[in-house]
Each structure stands twice: as C-alpha cells, then as structure tokens.
Amino acid sequence: MIYFVLVMILIFTEVYNVWRCVLLIEFKEVTKVFQGLNGSFNALDNVGLSVKKNEIFGLIGESGAGKSTLMRFINALEVPTRGHVIVDGIDVSTLGSRKLRVFQKDIGMIFQQFNLLNNKTVEENIRLPLELHKYEKPLSVEEVLSFVGLEDKRYAYPGQLSGGQKQRVGIARALITRPKILLCDEPTSALDERTTEEIIRVLKRAHQTFDVTIVIVTHELNVIKQLCDRAAVLEDGRIIDVISIENNAGETDGPVKSYYERVLEVLKDE
Ligand SMILES: Nc1ncnc2c1ncn2[C@@H]1O[C@H](COP(=O)(O)OP(=O)(O)OP(=O)(O)O)[C@@H](O)[C@H]1O
C-alpha cells in the first residue's frame, strides 16, 4: 500500500512538473486597484490565467476592461496590488531593479502608435534596444530588416514610411534581441484591413521562426481569429471566458487581396 502511494506521488509530481514547464506566464489571483478622481476602483479583480510556452494568446474585451493593464504586468510596467505574476518560473514582483532589467530583456513589445523616434533612421530605431542593454546573441539589423521586408528602408526616417512600414520597423526592433515573449498592444488598430493582414502574417512568421510566445491585446476580433491559439475575454476587470480558437490559419494563408478586391467583396451585392 505504501509502495502504491509513493508511486502515485511520484507520478503526480512528474505530471505537475511537466505541466509547469509548459506554462510560461501565470497570473495568480491578480488584483489591480487604481486611485481615480472618485476614489479607488478595481481595474482587475482576482484574475487567474495561464499562457503556455509558444502560444499566441489574445486578450480581448471592451474599452476599459483591463486588457492593457493585465498585459503590462508581464513585463512589470505595471505591478499588481495583490496576487502574483509568474513568468518563466519567476515571480516578477520579487525582483529588485537590477534583476528586473535583466528579466525585461527577454520581453519585446510593439505598440499601436509604433513608438519610433522620428529623428532617427530605421536602422537606428531598430538598434536602440542593443544600445540600452547587452545581449548575448542578438540578430543583425540586416536579418530583421530582411525578415520584415524593409531592406530598402534602412536609411529612411519614420516620417517617410506608411503606418504598416512603421509597424514592421517596430516588429524588427522587438525581434532583434530574440525575445522569449512578444507583447503586442493593439498592433493593428491604426492600420487598414490589408496592412493589418500583412502585419498578422509577419507576426505569424515571427512566431514560427523565432519560437516566440506572443500575447496580443486587441479589440479586433478578426485579428484574434486569424492569429491566436486562445483568447481570454475580459469584462470589467474579470475574465469571463478563455476561448480556444479552432482554426487560426484562416484568410491569411492565401494571397493578399488588393484593396479593390476587398471593396468589391464588401460593397458589391452579389
Ligand atoms: N494609471 C492609471 N491610473 C488610473 N486608472 C487607470 C490607470 N491605468 C488604467 N486605468 C483604468 O483602469 C481601467 C482598465 O484600463 P486598461 O487600459 O487596462 O483597459 P483596456 O481594456 O486596455 O482599455 P482600452 O481598450 O480602452 O485601452 C480603465 O478604467 C482605466 O481608465
């Protein structure tokens, strides 16, 4: 009997350890209280959620639901009032400032408004993370520029680029450090439909090529459908569901449709 119990404990421990290795990001009973003009309020309320290694995970919900705050916990741009955020086995809130900077090196981020420096060239923008920290095996500027298809824009300034090109530069800047996690905050919200599709393709390729786990905040359900493996639905600071997305290959696998083809598709009544 004792032998049986020991074997069961061993099996349980092994299964538990394998499961822990699969998880990359864990939110444990996370609450965020902000002080507003009318007193304090819970932006996030007792959130529990896990993101697996190599997943593309979406955070969706209406404006003010708490999506960005939840994502900003992952790279400690925001700190929970209560609860724990565990990333790759590390409780982020326990890190001192030096260890936190090292930890943040593994996490890249892209933004809705691209956050490029207008007085620097594309190349200088892409190199910025390498000037802030030392990385063991960064990619080269040539590699990331070729990856996002902007070799010819190396010496251009952001003001000379379209929105989609600016976002590609943002992606190149995030990828040059070979991050384990890529956080995307409304990456396509400032872009039209066709450019959105192009950015989705680049993100999918980045996921496949660099084994990067992606967490994306967006209000665009089509982006979630085409890109994500799973998505959490937030409402008033609570997670009301986590949905597995059946087929995320979808439309982005065929050729990119021209703007005119899309106009006909939507406006022509046949
Ligand atoms: N620094 C802050 N101080 C006070 N309140 C804040 C702060 N940051 C966010 N909030 C509030 O917390 C709530 C959640 O904000 P959050 O930005 O996470 O929502 P969201 O779902 O990302 O919304 P959106 O889609 O509009 O960006 C909102 O009511 C917001 O006003």
Ligand as a Chemical Component Dictionary entry (heavy atoms), coordinates in Angstrom:
data_LIG
# 
_chem_comp.id                   LIG 
_chem_comp.type                 NON-POLYMER 
_chem_comp.pdbx_formal_charge   0 
_chem_comp.three_letter_code    LIG 
# 
loop_
_chem_comp_atom.comp_id 
_chem_comp_atom.atom_id 
_chem_comp_atom.alt_atom_id 
_chem_comp_atom.type_symbol 
_chem_comp_atom.charge 
_chem_comp_atom.model_Cartn_x 
_chem_comp_atom.model_Cartn_y 
_chem_comp_atom.model_Cartn_z 
_chem_comp_atom.pdbx_ordinal 
LIG N1  N1  N 0 -2.539  54.600 -14.334 1  
LIG C1  C1  C 0 -3.843  54.541 -14.167 2  
LIG N2  N2  N 0 -4.451  55.284 -13.207 3  
LIG C2  C2  C 0 -5.782  55.217 -13.017 4  
LIG N3  N3  N 0 -6.604  54.426 -13.739 5  
LIG C3  C3  C 0 -6.064  53.690 -14.708 6  
LIG C4  C4  C 0 -4.653  53.696 -14.974 7  
LIG N4  N4  N 0 -4.413  52.832 -15.994 8  
LIG C5  C5  C 0 -5.601  52.315 -16.357 9  
LIG N5  N5  N 0 -6.585  52.824 -15.589 10 
LIG C6  C6  C 0 -8.003  52.465 -15.648 11 
LIG O1  O1  O 0 -8.085  51.048 -15.498 12 
LIG C7  C7  C 0 -9.124  50.529 -16.329 13 
LIG C8  C8  C 0 -8.532  49.473 -17.250 14 
LIG O2  O2  O 0 -7.633  50.132 -18.128 15 
LIG P1  P1  P 0 -6.912  49.376 -19.340 16 
LIG O3  O3  O 0 -6.127  50.382 -20.086 17 
LIG O4  O4  O 0 -6.221  48.195 -18.815 18 
LIG O5  O5  O 0 -8.180  48.899 -20.189 19 
LIG P2  P2  P 0 -8.237  48.345 -21.665 20 
LIG O6  O6  O 0 -9.169  47.199 -21.640 21 
LIG O7  O7  O 0 -6.857  48.108 -22.179 22 
LIG O8  O8  O 0 -8.912  49.571 -22.416 23 
LIG P3  P3  P 0 -8.634  50.174 -23.894 24 
LIG O9  O9  O 0 -9.071  49.122 -24.879 25 
LIG O10 O10 O 0 -9.508  51.393 -23.960 26 
LIG O11 O11 O 0 -7.169  50.509 -23.969 27 
LIG C9  C9  C 0 -9.723  51.716 -17.069 28 
LIG O12 O12 O 0 -10.885 52.136 -16.391 29 
LIG C10 C10 C 0 -8.642  52.777 -16.991 30 
LIG O13 O13 O 0 -9.194  54.075 -17.011 31 
# 
loop_
_chem_comp_bond.comp_id 
_chem_comp_bond.atom_id_1 
_chem_comp_bond.atom_id_2 
_chem_comp_bond.value_order 
_chem_comp_bond.pdbx_ordinal 
LIG N1  C1  SING 1  
LIG C1  N2  SING 2  
LIG C1  C4  DOUB 3  
LIG N2  C2  DOUB 4  
LIG C2  N3  SING 5  
LIG N3  C3  DOUB 6  
LIG C3  C4  SING 7  
LIG C3  N5  SING 8  
LIG C4  N4  SING 9  
LIG N4  C5  DOUB 10 
LIG C5  N5  SING 11 
LIG N5  C6  SING 12 
LIG C6  O1  SING 13 
LIG C6  C10 SING 14 
LIG O1  C7  SING 15 
LIG C7  C8  SING 16 
LIG C7  C9  SING 17 
LIG C8  O2  SING 18 
LIG O2  P1  SING 19 
LIG P1  O3  DOUB 20 
LIG P1  O4  SING 21 
LIG P1  O5  SING 22 
LIG O5  P2  SING 23 
LIG P2  O6  DOUB 24 
LIG P2  O7  SING 25 
LIG P2  O8  SING 26 
LIG O8  P3  SING 27 
LIG P3  O9  DOUB 28 
LIG P3  O10 SING 29 
LIG P3  O11 SING 30 
LIG C9  O12 SING 31 
LIG C9  C10 SING 32 
LIG C10 O13 SING 33 
# 
